[in-house]
Amino acid sequence: MNVDLRITDALDVAIVAAIVFAGIVWLRRSRARFAALGIALVALLYLIVSRLEFQLTAWILQGFLAIVVFVTVIVFQEDLRRLFERIAMLGLGRRSPAPPPDAVDAIVRTLARLAARRTGALVVVPGREPLDRHLEGGIALDGRVSEPLIQSLFDTSSPGHDGALVVRGDRVERFAVHLPLSTAREQLDGLGTRHAAALGLAERCDALCIVVSEERGTLAVARDGELSLLRGSDELARALRLHLAGIAPETPPSRPFERVARRWPEALASVAIAAGLWLVRVPGSDVVEVERMAAVRVDGLPEGFEVESIEPAEVEVKLSGTRWDLFRSRGEPVTVRIDALMVQLGRRTFPIGPAQVEHPPDVEAIEVDPANVKLSLRRREAVEPES
């Protein structure tokens, strides 16, 4: 299949590859990833049985897909809502203010001391996505981040020490906030409610949640649906700065390329999918004409006649169809059938046209050259029965 690639086609493939890449990355973080994989496999099976013309199976799978997609939209509406919110935030360029270095140091130092004293704490640092709809309760504060303030808010005698503290920029925005709980038992095995709350919020938005365990005196962070236990304050500072690098007003120009390089398997898969879709949809959907040689076959020859020769034995047939269908059917035979019943009346020349061409089902015969064939025949000698 000859393809003329233009600059606009390359940009077209690049844009689709970027969209597919973003979708794959989102699905890997989403709870809907397994459901999406299942739907994709059923859709692939539907395409296969449709091409093989298994009509009953295709009809059942078509109805099943319609129901599954409808149910999936309802069940995973939270994941879809988060996806559209992220698209809106990227379009608007909205970013949360990042805490200044002194505020970061105060957070790390204070939480390390709380861990040493085995005083539980839960701190939320927002990302780019809005998180207000995930929060319940809480008391507005708008106080400057400082070590004494954080310690007083998580003091065991404080009425809000069991809730979460939301830090936006260099301000403590709210405290005593309740977060949604996660049900990921494999990650929460042996951990408490604070860890479940941190992971629950990290599953629903891109916020960073820092947990101080009251029972173990350890530090942990939850982000992008993953809960990680830390070995000390240095790892906490590193995790916090890595999170803030993504929401800072200025990010290094190379960061998007570094992110793609880290996910090179997804990037390669995205390019392959986009290129395949382009080949099928763009050049593959163009209607073109090709010439194929077709053998001439004789049917309906009356008894007592034999064919000595067919002139010509092959004719040129012009086929029309999409470029993709013609490419797929290039190995299938094309033949011309002649009904030779009239030879008993002396006919030896027979007209042929597109209606007599046997060709693959997805293409159409539009012309045959030459338009006539001539048969050379002889009569078979009758065999005398033995007496």
N, C-alpha and C positions, 0 to 999 in steps of 0.2 A: 504494500500500500504506500504509494508515493505521497509524502506530506510536505507542503511548503510552509515552513515556520517563519513567522514574522516577529518583530520586536513586540508588537501588541499581544501576540499569542504567548510569548515568554512571560510578559507581565501578567497576563491572565492566569497562567499556570501558577506563577509565584503568589498571587493573591489568594487563589483557592488553596494552595499548599499552606499558607499562613493561617487561613481559617480552619483547615483540617487539623493543623498542629495545635492551635488553641483549643479546638474541641477535644483532641486526644488528651492534652494536659488537664483540661477541666474534668474530663470523665475519670481520669486516674485519681483525682482528688475527691470525686463525687461519690455518694452512696449509690447513685444510679448506674455506675459503670458496668456491673454485672448484668443488670437489666438491659442496658444498651447493647452489650455484647450478644446477649440472647436474641434480641430483636434483629441485630445485624445478621446473625446466622440464619434465622428464619427467613429474612428477606433474601439472603443469598440462595437458600434452598428454593424459595418461590421463583426467583429468576431462572434457576436451572430447570425446574419442572415446567415453567412456561415455555422455555426454548425447546424442551423435549416434547411439548404439546401433551403433557399429562393433564388434561382439562379438569378432571375431578379433583386431583390433588391441588392444582393451582387455585381452583375455586375455594377449597377449604382453607388453604393457607392465606389467601387474600382476605377472607373474612376474619381469620384469626389475627392477622396483622393489624387490621383496623381496630379490633377490640383491644389488643395488647397496647397499641400506641395510646389509645384513649385512657386506659387504666393507668399506664405509666405516667402520663401527664398529671393525673390526679394524685397518684401516690408520691411522685417526686416533684411536686409543685414547688417545694421549698428550694430544691437544687436549681430548678429552672429560674425561679425568681432571683436567686443569687447570681446566676449567670447573666441575666438581663441587667441586674444592678451593676455588675462589674463592667459590662459593656457601656452603660450610662456613665459610670465614673471615669472610664478611659476617655469617652467622648468629651466629657466636661473638663477633664484634666484635674479633677478634684483630688486633693491629697490632705491628709491630716498633718498638722504641724508636728514636727519631730522634737522630742525633748532635747534641750541643750546639753552639752557634755556634763555640766555640774549636776543637772537633774538626773542624768543617767548614773553618774557615780553615786549620788545619794540613794537612788533606788537599789543599786547593787549592794552597796555597803550596808544599808538598813536591812535588806532581806537576808543577807548573810548572817547578820547578828541575830535576827529573829530565828533563823535556822539553828544557830548555835544554842539558843535558849529554848528550842523546840516550841516556839510560838507560831501557830498556824497563820498563814497569810495567803491572799489571792489578789494579784494585781493584773489589770487588763490594760494593754497598750494598743489602741485601735490602729488598724491599717488604713487602706484606702476605702474599704467598703463600709457603708453605714451599719451600725450595730444597735441603734436605739430600740428597734423592734424586737431584739433578742433579750433585752434587759428588763427586769421587773423590779419595782420598788427602788430603794436607794434614796439617799439624801443629797441634795445639791450642796456643793461646798465652794468650789472655785478658789481653792487655796494653793499657794505656791508650793511646789514639791520641795520637801526638806526632810531630813532624817527625824527630827522630833515629831513632825506632823504624822509621818507614816507610822512611827512607833506608837503614838497615842491612839491612832485609829484602829490598830490591831492589838491593842492592849486587851487582855482577857476580861478586864472589868468594863470595857467599852461595849455598849449595846449593839454596835455594828461590826464587831470583830469577826463574826462568822461570814459576813458578806464579802463581796469583791470591791476593790477600789479601782476606779477608772482614771487613768492618767492621760491627758491630752496636751501635748506640748509640755510646758513647764508648770501646768496646773493640775491639781487633783480635782477633777470635774465632779465626781460623785463617789460616795462610799456606801457600804451596807447594801450593795446591789446583789440581786439574785440572778444567777445564770442558768440557762437550760442544761439539764443533765444528759450526759452521753450514755448510750447503752452498749458501747463497744467493750464487751466483757474481756476479750482477749488482751486488750491494752490496760484494763483497769483491775486485773486480777490482783487482789491483795491491797489495793489502794482505796483511799477514802473519798468522801463526798466532794472535797475541794478539787481533787484530781478529775472526778467525773464532771464537775461544773466547768473546769478549765477546758477539758476536751470537748464538752458539749458546745461551748461557744466557738472553739477552733474548728469544729465541723461545719459551722454555719456561716462563718465569715473569715476574713484574713487577719483578725486580731491576734496578737501575741498574749498568751495568758501565762503568768508566772505563779507557781505554786510553792509554798513552804509547807512541808509536812509536819504536822503537830506531833505525830507518833514517832517518826523516824528522824526528824531534824534534817531532812534532805531538801534539795531544790529540784524543781522540774519545770519544763516549759511545754506548752501545747501550741501548735501552729499547723495550719493546713491539714487538720484532722489527724495529726500525729502527736503522741505524747512521748517526751524524751526526758529521762532522768539525768541530772547533771552531777558532776563530781566536785563542784565547788564554785566559788564566786567568779573565777576567771572564765569558766564556761558560760556562766550566766551573762557576764558582760559581753562575751563574744556573740551569744545568741541575740541579745538585745540590740547590739550595734548592727548585726546582720539584718534584723527586722527593720530597724530604722533606716538602713540604707535604701530599702525599697520604697519608703514613703517620704524620703527627704525631698525638698524642693528641687535639688539638682542632683542628678545621677550621672555617673560616668557614661560617655557616649557608647562605650564598648559593651555595656552591661547587657543589652538585648542579645547581642551576638554570643556573649559568654553563656547566657541562659540557654540559647539554642544549642550551642556546642555541648553543654552538659547533657542535653537530651537528644543526642544525635540519632539514636534508634527511632524515636518518634518523628524527628525531622526527616529522615530518609523515608519512613513509611508515608508521611504526609506528601512528600514530593512524588512518590510512586503513585499514590492514590489520585493526586491532582493530574498527573500526566496521563494516567489511564482514563480518567473521566474526560479529559480533553480529547484524547484520541478517539474515544467512542462518540462523544457528543458533537465535536466541532468538525474535524475533517471527515469523521466517520459517518456523519449524517448528511453529507452532500450527496445529491443524486447525480450519478455519472453513468456513462455508457462504456462498455467494453466489448471487444470481439473475442469469441471463443470458437474453436473448431469443434464440430459435432459430427459424430458418425451417423450414417444413414442406416436405419434398420427397416426391414421389410416384414410386414404383418399381413395375415389374411391371404397368403398365396394359395390359389386353388390347387386341389390335388392333381398330380400329374405334371406339374411345372417345377423347374429348378432354376435358381438364379445363377447365371454364369458371372455376371458383373454388374456393378452399380456405378454409373457415371454421372457426377463424381461420387466417390465413396465417402467423402467428407465435405461438409458445407460450412460456411462461415455464418455464425449466429451472433447477432448484436443483442446483448443483454443490458437491461437498465435496472438500477437499484442504488441503494445507499452504498457509499464507499466501504463501510464496515461489513455490510451483508455480502457484497461481492468479494471482499477479502476473505471472509469466513468460508464462502462456498467455492473457493478457487479449486479445491481438490475434488469436488463432486462432479460426476459425469453429466454431460449435456448431449442428448441424442435427438434425432429427428425420425419420427415414425411415419411409414408410408403404408396405406391400405391398398394392397395389390389385388383386390378381388376382381377388378375390371380387366385384368390381363386376359381372362378367358374370352373377352370380346375383342381382343386385338390391341388393347392399349399398352403402350410401352413407355410413354412419357407421362410423368406425374408432377403436378404442381405442388409446391410445399410452401408453407407460411408459418408465422409465429404460433398458430393454434396447434401445429403438429410437433412442436418442440417440447421435449421433456427436460425440465430445468429445476434447480433448487427452488424451494417454495418461497423464499424471501426476495427473489428477483423476478424480472419480467422479460420475456422475449419480444422484441419489437421489429426485428427484420431478419430475413434469411437470404443469403446470397451464395449460389444462384437460386432463382425462384423455381427451377425445374430440375428433376433428375430423370435419367433414362436407364431403364432396366434391360439387360440382355438376358433372355430366357431360353431354355430348351425344355423339350418334353421328355419326361422319363418314360422308358420303354416298359410296357406292362409285362409283368412276370406271369408266365403261364403256370397254372396250378399243376402239380404232379398228379398223374393218373394212378 
